[in-house]
Amino acid sequence: MTHTDDPAAARAARQLRRMRNFYAAGVALWAASSAWTTWDAPGSRPMWTSVLLLAVFAALLAMAWRWLRQLEPADATRPSHRAAFSGSPGRHALSKP
């Protein structure tokens, strides 16, 4: 059984997709807020707060994206990361007669 057959992994992937969308919206919101406060009051405390929250949401988005990539099944046309470095022939190797 692979991790893609696991119902808990499927639930985790769905939740990560929802959170990724939420974090992307947060990045867009705080980017706009940071741009606005930088234009309105450069160097002010609200500007630095917006920049900090932008960095937090960007980091959360990056982590959700990375974890989601790890949960996705490996592409059928290329070997998985583990098989690429194992030294054993993959599924696509020709069998010897």
WOCORRA-V41241 format. One record per backbone hydrogen bond with DSSP energy under -1.0 kcal/mol. NH is the residue of the N-H (numbers start at 1). CO is the residue of the C=O. If there is no record, write none. Layout:
NH_CO + NH_CO
This chain:
5_2 + 10_6 + 11_7 + 12_8 + 13_9 + 14_10 + 15_11 + 16_12 + 17_13 + 18_14 + 19_15 + 20_16 + 21_17 + 22_18 + 23_19 + 24_20 + 25_21 + 26_22 + 27_23 + 28_24 + 29_25 + 30_26 + 31_27 + 32_28 + 33_29 + 34_30 + 35_31 + 36_32 + 37_33 + 38_34 + 39_35 + 40_36 + 41_37 + 44_41 + 48_44 + 49_45 + 50_46 + 51_47 + 52_48 + 53_49 + 54_50 + 55_51 + 56_52 + 57_53 + 58_54 + 59_55 + 60_56 + 61_57 + 62_58 + 63_59 + 64_60 + 65_61 + 66_62 + 67_63 + 68_64 + 69_65 + 70_66 + 71_67 + 72_68 + 78_75 + 84_80 + 93_90
